Amino acid sequence: MCSQNGLVDRVPYAAGRFYPDNAETLRHDLSVMFASCAESKGEFKVRAVVCPHAGYVFSGITAAKAYASIPSDTKYSRIFIIGSSHTMAFDGASVYGLGDYITPLGRVKVDREIAKKLKENYGPFRFPEDSHKLEHSLEVQMPFIQYHFKDMPAIVPIVIGTDNLGTIKEIADALRPYFTADNLFVISSDFSHYPPYNEAKLVDSLTAESIISKDPERFLSTLRENASKEIDGLVTSMCGWTSGLTLLYLVSGSPDLVFKKIYYCNSGDSNYGAKNEVVGYNSLILIDQKSKASNQVNADKPGKDEVSFTREEKEQLFRIARNSISSFLNENRKYVVDSNTVPDGLKNKMGAFVTLKIDGNLRGCIGRFISEEPLYEVVNEMAAASAFDDTRFEPLSKEEYKKISIEISVLGPLRKISDISEIVPGKHGIYIKKDFRSGTMLPQVLTENHWTIEQFLGYTSRDKAGLGWDGWKSADLYIYEAVVLEENE
């Protein structure tokens, strides 16, 4: 189709296949999907979303919840929509700049100037626009964007055709100047393809957590580990993994940018899907938290540990952790906490790690530095993750559950340091970051092992960040405080 100015618009391919091709029906369906979403309060600027691109009857609500996390009146200069090719392979990326994208809801303006700059200045983008013709992953996102945003920005549609890690890094480097608060990045991807229902939930949780870690190497390792499980029917953990990896390369090294998990389902949850072979759908958002003081524990007094909990609050946190693990272990479902029974002190938005031990030996530990969710929900999610998603261990068994002790560490904000003399043993945890590698150890690990500060840094650098024993010397160092709660203390 040629537009009036002689340019070639990209006409719909997925309309009538993945979503309605009638504008009135499409608007109605979108209104129903968005009506099920909580209204965003707009506390943080959303920098990116990861959302699915399957048929709307399967994944539409999951995608709508990602977009609904952004206030509809948010103004972006442009939206970069990135998907991995489903139809052809080529050693780079294709950015559409011949015209605009067309959907049943009308025209979506393409920023042809940006498309031209990418093609002219960066080799990986010099691939023809043919890859867009039959590619559904980008098109499926367009109606959500058209329906949701009051002020519709121009888009930059990009299809990635390579799985070469070096080329993907080049693509990320080319996009880096545009990865700013003025622009929104949309990563279009489904997750696991064709495992049974329960196996999909496990694999999709592991993959989502690896993205939340912001560590490209952990993400790639998780994909390999998922594949090695030899789960019946599992073809891929994430069809758009190359697009997800591009975002992780962009995010890595930015401690103020934090992923938040929004929603999960799979095709087995739909009335139209079977449970023996499913496709998984996660929606995640990336938020910028550098200006949000209420998300920080004791941010205004980093040298003092003023966060405290009543005995009732401590007991409830450990009940939540226990019930979270038991629910997955015995009923294979997430434990749902009745928020009406939760004290206000546990509703503050704080990061936390949950550590499991058996006879004093580590049995699992996973957490988040900062969270947009309330503390009680972070503990609920991290307890189950520590029991079943820590890749250093097999999933916790029922027999082991009887033996575990639980430790909850509520975390304060990260603070970058320039001298290791600022680290106070037993008080400060450390976070080491260099390029795409990072790692942390909680404050109590130093005292439990009777390490010196240099040993604390060395073990974290070598065993957690993968930088070698002395790697911390050329890395960025951060410290944080933690309120450590022990079960039955």
Stockholm file with secondary structure:
# STOCKHOLM 1.0

chainA/1-489         MCSQNGLVDRVPYAAGRFYPDNAETLRHDLSVMFASCAESKGEFKVRAVVCPHAGYVFSGITAAKAYASIPSDTKYSRIFIIGSSHTMAFDGASVYGLGDYITPLGRVKVDREIAKKLKENYGPFRFPEDSHKLEHSLEVQMPFIQYHFKDMPAIVPIVIGTDNLGTIKEIADALRPYFTADNLFVISSDFSHYPPYNEAKLVDSLTAESIISKDPERFLSTLRENASKEIDGLVTSMCGWTSGLTLLYLVSGSPDLVFKKIYYCNSGDSNYGAKNEVVGYNSLILIDQKSKASNQVNADKPGKDEVSFTREEKEQLFRIARNSISSFLNENRKYVVDSNTVPDGLKNKMGAFVTLKIDGNLRGCIGRFISEEPLYEVVNEMAAASAFDDTRFEPLSKEEYKKISIEISVLGPLRKISDISEIVPGKHGIYIKKDFRSGTMLPQVLTENHWTIEQFLGYTSRDKAGLGWDGWKSADLYIYEAVVLEENE
#=GR chainA/1-489 SS CBCTTSCBCBCCSSBTTTBCSSHHHHHHHHHHHHHTSCCCCCCSEEEEEEECCSCHHHHHHHHHHHHHTSCTTCCCSEEEEEEECSSCCCSSEEECCSSCEEETTEEECBCHHHHHHHHHHCGGGBSCGGGGTTCHHHHTTHHHHHHHCSSCCEEEEEEECCCCHHHHHHHHHHHGGGCSTTEEEEEECCCCBSCCHHHHHHHHHHHHHHHHTTCHHHHHHHHHHHHHTCCTTCCCSCTTHHHHHHHHHHHTTCTTEEEEEEEEEEGGGSTTCCSSSCBEEEEEEEEECTTCGGGSTTTTCTTCCCCCCCHHHHHHHHHHHHHHHHHHHHHSSCCCCCGGGSCGGGSSBCEEEEEEEETTEEEEEEEESSCSSBHHHHHHHHHHHHHHTCTTSCCCCHHHHTTEEEEEEEECCCEEESCGGGCCTTTEEEEEEETTEEEEECHHHHHHHTCCHHHHHHHIIIIISCSCTTGGGGSEEEEEEEEEEETTC
#=GC SS_cons         CBCTTSCBCBCCSSBTTTBCSSHHHHHHHHHHHHHTSCCCCCCSEEEEEEECCSCHHHHHHHHHHHHHTSCTTCCCSEEEEEEECSSCCCSSEEECCSSCEEETTEEECBCHHHHHHHHHHCGGGBSCGGGGTTCHHHHTTHHHHHHHCSSCCEEEEEEECCCCHHHHHHHHHHHGGGCSTTEEEEEECCCCBSCCHHHHHHHHHHHHHHHHTTCHHHHHHHHHHHHHTCCTTCCCSCTTHHHHHHHHHHHTTCTTEEEEEEEEEEGGGSTTCCSSSCBEEEEEEEEECTTCGGGSTTTTCTTCCCCCCCHHHHHHHHHHHHHHHHHHHHHSSCCCCCGGGSCGGGSSBCEEEEEEEETTEEEEEEEESSCSSBHHHHHHHHHHHHHHTCTTSCCCCHHHHTTEEEEEEEECCCEEESCGGGCCTTTEEEEEEETTEEEEECHHHHHHHTCCHHHHHHHIIIIISCSCTTGGGGSEEEEEEEEEEETTC
//
